[in-house]
Amino acid sequence: MPDMSRQSEFFYDVASGLSQGQRERQEDQIAFDFPVGVDHGFAVLSDGMGGHNAGDIASRVVVTEVFSELKLKTLSPEQQEGTIRQSLQSAVRHANLRLESIAAQQDDDGIMGATLLAPVLFHDRLYWISVGDSPLFLFRNGTLTRLNEIHSMEAKIAVMQQSGEINAFEAANHPDRYCLTSVLAGYEIPQIDCPEDPLRLRDDDIVVAASDGLEYLSTEQINTVIQDNRDKQSAEISAALLREVDRFDDPDQDNVCLCVIKTCRRSSSDADRSPSGSQESRASKRSSMTVVSAKTENGSSIYRISRKVTV
């Protein structure tokens, strides 16, 4: 358990982004909450399972259930952090039971499934829970690293390649490569990634939570986009990532949802600066931004940024 008596003066610049890609409907859902005046917050995203009934409903149920459970806690931040793993696991169980209940009322085969990714931050400490293949990335010192587990056959196929059972070509073209091995679908969840110890964040770290639609880009492409935009606001980084997805122009491009979280540390000197130009002054206004990628009638792309500032 981290020493919560030593609090870092962190604040966050947060934005989310959405793109429908080449799919007929949007089955990704995302919500986040980073209130003004506090050094903690969280995001919840879910990717409805393509090919299953009501994937958009499944992802909406998962986000709603998990977001509500985390948001409506009446504990102090210290108490919340002390029980955060239990809270996250409880939220997952409740969301899974809710999917089971809704699926039982369907007229068809009753299958509803979705992934889950929920990063939670307390000051400079990052916790998370994830089920499925939605990636959680950390960009630090020019390097992009995946933090969470991959609950798909991709991980098992990689082991098979490393052991020599199959070669690189067979691994890359394996028919089960992207089959999920764990999801929320109303039955037992085989794998849940929820580390006991948090990751310590540093000043200028960038955390990206996303659906797997972002991974139509390679890790190198994602790294380059963030590197080129690392000094910009989170909304601009989000828009740059969506532009790169659009520029890549994959005819099978999946939905994309993402949340970019930039961490910033207040120094003691910030409080002594003039209010008009201080970092503290800028931090006192929290911006909630959403970037939405859309196609116009002539096929060109537009990126709308919706911004809400709270003081």
C-alpha positions in Angstrom: 0.0 0.0 0.0 1.5 3.4 -1.0 2.2 6.1 1.6 -0.9 8.3 1.1 0.4 10.9 3.6 3.0 12.0 1.1 0.7 13.6 -1.6 2.2 14.9 -4.8 0.7 18.1 -6.1 -0.5 16.6 -9.4 -3.2 17.8 -11.8 -4.4 16.4 -15.0 -5.1 17.5 -18.5 -7.7 15.1 -19.9 -9.5 14.6 -23.2 -11.4 11.8 -24.9 -11.8 11.0 -28.6 -14.3 8.9 -30.7 -14.3 7.7 -34.2 -16.7 5.4 -35.9 -14.1 4.2 -38.4 -15.5 2.1 -41.2 -18.2 0.4 -39.1 -21.9 0.9 -39.5 -22.4 2.0 -35.9 -20.4 3.1 -32.8 -20.0 0.3 -30.3 -17.3 1.9 -28.2 -18.3 3.9 -25.1 -16.3 6.1 -22.8 -16.8 8.4 -19.8 -14.3 10.1 -17.5 -14.4 12.2 -14.3 -11.6 14.4 -13.1 -13.3 17.0 -10.8 -11.8 20.5 -10.4 -9.9 21.1 -7.1 -9.0 17.4 -6.5 -6.0 15.3 -7.4 -7.8 12.2 -8.4 -10.1 10.9 -11.2 -10.9 8.0 -13.4 -12.0 6.9 -16.9 -14.1 4.0 -18.0 -14.2 2.7 -21.6 -15.8 -0.4 -23.2 -15.7 -1.9 -26.6 -18.9 -3.8 -27.6 -18.1 -7.2 -29.2 -18.5 -7.0 -32.9 -20.7 -9.7 -34.4 -22.6 -10.1 -31.1 -26.1 -8.8 -30.5 -26.4 -5.3 -29.2 -22.6 -4.7 -28.8 -23.4 -1.0 -28.5 -25.9 -1.7 -25.7 -23.4 -4.0 -23.9 -20.6 -1.4 -23.9 -23.0 1.3 -22.7 -24.2 -0.9 -19.8 -20.6 -1.7 -18.8 -19.6 2.0 -18.8 -22.7 3.1 -17.0 -22.5 0.5 -14.3 -18.7 0.9 -13.6 -18.8 4.7 -13.8 -21.8 4.9 -11.4 -20.2 2.6 -8.9 -17.0 4.6 -8.8 -18.6 8.0 -9.0 -21.1 7.5 -6.2 -18.7 6.3 -3.6 -19.2 8.4 -0.4 -15.7 7.6 1.1 -12.9 10.1 1.4 -10.2 9.9 -1.3 -7.9 8.2 1.2 -10.5 5.6 2.0 -11.3 5.2 -1.7 -7.7 4.5 -2.5 -7.4 2.0 0.3 -10.2 -0.1 -1.1 -9.8 0.7 -4.8 -9.1 -2.9 -6.0 -12.2 -4.2 -4.1 -14.2 -1.3 -5.6 -13.1 -2.0 -9.1 -13.6 -5.7 -8.9 -17.1 -5.2 -7.3 -18.0 -2.8 -10.2 -17.0 -5.4 -12.7 -19.1 -8.1 -11.0 -22.1 -5.8 -11.0 -21.7 -4.8 -14.6 -21.4 -8.5 -15.6 -24.6 -9.4 -13.6 -26.4 -6.5 -15.3 -25.4 -7.9 -18.8 -26.6 -11.3 -17.7 -30.0 -9.8 -16.7 -30.4 -7.9 -19.9 -29.3 -10.7 -22.2 -31.8 -13.0 -20.6 -34.6 -10.7 -21.8 -33.5 -10.8 -25.4 -35.5 -12.6 -28.0 -32.4 -14.0 -29.8 -29.5 -16.1 -28.5 -29.0 -13.7 -25.6 -25.3 -13.1 -26.0 -24.0 -9.7 -25.1 -20.4 -9.0 -24.6 -17.9 -6.1 -24.1 -14.4 -5.3 -22.9 -13.6 -3.0 -20.0 -10.7 -0.7 -19.2 -10.8 1.6 -16.2 -7.7 3.6 -15.1 -8.0 5.3 -11.8 -5.6 8.0 -10.6 -4.9 9.3 -7.1 -2.3 12.0 -7.2 0.8 10.3 -8.9 -0.5 6.8 -8.5 -2.2 4.9 -11.3 -4.4 1.9 -10.7 -6.5 0.0 -13.3 -8.7 -2.9 -14.0 -9.1 -4.4 -17.5 -10.9 -7.3 -19.1 -10.3 -8.0 -22.8 -7.9 -6.4 -25.2 -8.4 -2.7 -24.8 -4.9 -1.2 -24.3 -3.6 1.0 -21.6 -0.4 2.8 -22.7 2.2 4.9 -20.9 4.3 7.4 -22.9 7.4 8.3 -20.9 10.6 9.8 -22.1 9.8 9.2 -25.7 8.8 5.5 -25.3 5.4 4.0 -25.5 4.7 1.0 -23.2 1.6 -1.1 -22.8 0.7 -1.5 -19.1 -2.2 -4.0 -19.0 -2.6 -7.6 -20.0 -3.9 -8.7 -23.4 -6.8 -11.1 -22.9 -6.8 -12.5 -26.4 -5.2 -15.4 -28.4 -2.6 -12.9 -29.6 -0.7 -13.3 -26.3 -0.9 -17.1 -26.5 0.1 -17.2 -30.2 3.2 -15.0 -29.3 4.2 -17.7 -26.8 3.8 -20.4 -29.4 6.0 -18.4 -31.8 8.7 -17.9 -29.1 8.7 -21.6 -28.3 9.1 -22.5 -32.0 5.7 -24.2 -32.4 4.9 -21.8 -35.2 6.9 -19.3 -37.3 6.5 -15.5 -37.6 4.3 -15.8 -40.7 2.0 -18.4 -39.1 1.7 -16.2 -36.0 0.8 -13.1 -37.9 -1.8 -14.9 -40.0 -3.2 -17.2 -37.3 -7.1 -17.3 -37.7 -7.6 -17.1 -34.0 -5.1 -14.2 -33.4 -7.7 -11.7 -32.3 -10.2 -14.0 -30.5 -10.8 -12.7 -27.0 -10.1 -15.0 -24.1 -11.9 -12.9 -21.5 -14.8 -10.4 -21.7 -17.9 -9.3 -19.7 -20.7 -11.3 -21.1 -22.9 -12.3 -18.2 -21.0 -15.5 -17.3 -17.7 -16.2 -15.4 -14.9 -13.9 -16.3 -11.8 -16.0 -17.0 -9.2 -13.2 -16.7 -9.2 -9.9 -14.9 -6.1 -7.6 -14.8 -6.2 -5.5 -11.6 -2.7 -5.1 -10.1 -2.4 -4.7 -6.3 0.3 -2.0 -6.5 -0.1 1.2 -8.4 2.2 2.6 -11.0 4.0 5.8 -9.9 3.5 8.5 -12.5 6.0 11.3 -13.2 5.7 14.9 -14.4 4.8 15.0 -18.1 3.8 11.3 -18.4 1.0 10.7 -20.9 -1.4 7.9 -20.2 -3.6 6.7 -23.1 -6.6 4.3 -22.5 -8.1 3.1 -25.8 -10.2 0.5 -27.5 -8.4 -1.9 -29.8 -9.4 0.2 -32.8 -6.4 2.4 -32.1 -4.2 -0.6 -32.6 -4.9 -0.6 -36.3 -1.9 1.7 -36.0 1.3 0.1 -35.0 2.9 0.8 -31.7 5.6 2.8 -33.6 3.0 4.9 -35.3 1.2 5.7 -32.0 4.5 6.5 -30.4 5.5 8.9 -33.2 2.2 10.8 -33.0 2.4 11.3 -29.3 6.1 12.2 -29.5 5.4 14.8 -32.1 2.5 16.3 -30.0 3.8 15.7 -26.5 4.0 19.4 -25.6 0.4 20.0 -26.7 -2.8 19.7 -24.8 -4.5 16.3 -24.4 -7.3 17.3 -26.9 -4.7 18.0 -29.6 -3.0 14.7 -28.9 -6.4 13.0 -29.2 -7.2 14.7 -32.4 -3.7 13.9 -33.8 -4.2 10.2 -33.1 -7.6 10.2 -34.8 -6.1 12.0 -37.8 -3.4 9.3 -38.1 -6.1 6.6 -37.9 -8.0 8.4 -40.7 -4.8 8.9 -42.7 -4.0 5.2 -42.4 -7.3 4.6 -44.2 -7.8 0.9 -43.4 -11.0 -0.3 -45.1 -11.8 -2.5 -42.1 -11.1 0.2 -39.5 -12.9 -0.6 -36.3 -14.5 2.0 -33.9 -12.0 3.9 -31.9 -12.4 5.5 -28.5 -9.6 6.9 -26.4 -8.8 9.0 -23.3 -5.5 10.9 -23.1 -4.4 11.9 -19.6 -1.4 14.2 -19.2 0.1 14.5 -15.7 1.6 17.8 -14.5 3.2 18.6 -11.2 2.7 21.9 -9.4 6.0 23.2 -8.0 6.1 25.4 -4.9 7.3 28.3 -7.1 4.0 28.2 -9.1 2.1 29.5 -6.2 4.3 32.6 -6.1 3.8 33.6 -9.7 1.3 36.1 -10.8 -2.2 34.7 -11.3 -2.4 35.7 -14.9 0.5 33.6 -16.0 1.0 30.9 -13.4 0.7 27.2 -13.9 -1.5 27.2 -10.7 -3.9 29.6 -12.4 -4.1 27.4 -15.5 -4.7 24.4 -13.3 -7.5 26.0 -11.5 -9.6 25.8 -14.7 -10.2 22.2 -15.6 -11.0 21.4 -19.2 -13.2 18.5 -20.3 -12.7 17.9 -24.0 -14.1 15.4 -26.4 -12.8 15.0 -30.0 -15.1 13.4 -32.5 -14.0 12.2 -35.9 -16.7 12.2 -38.6 -17.0 12.0 -42.4 -18.6 14.7 -44.5 -20.8 13.9 -47.5 -17.9 14.2 -49.9 -15.8 11.7 -47.8 -13.5 14.2 -46.2 -12.8 14.0 -42.4 -13.6 16.6 -39.8 -12.6 16.7 -36.2 -14.9 18.5 -33.8 -13.5 19.5 -30.3 -16.1 20.0 -27.6 -14.7 21.8 -24.6 -16.2 22.5 -21.2 -14.2 24.5 -18.7 -15.0 24.5 -15.0 -13.4 26.8 -12.5 
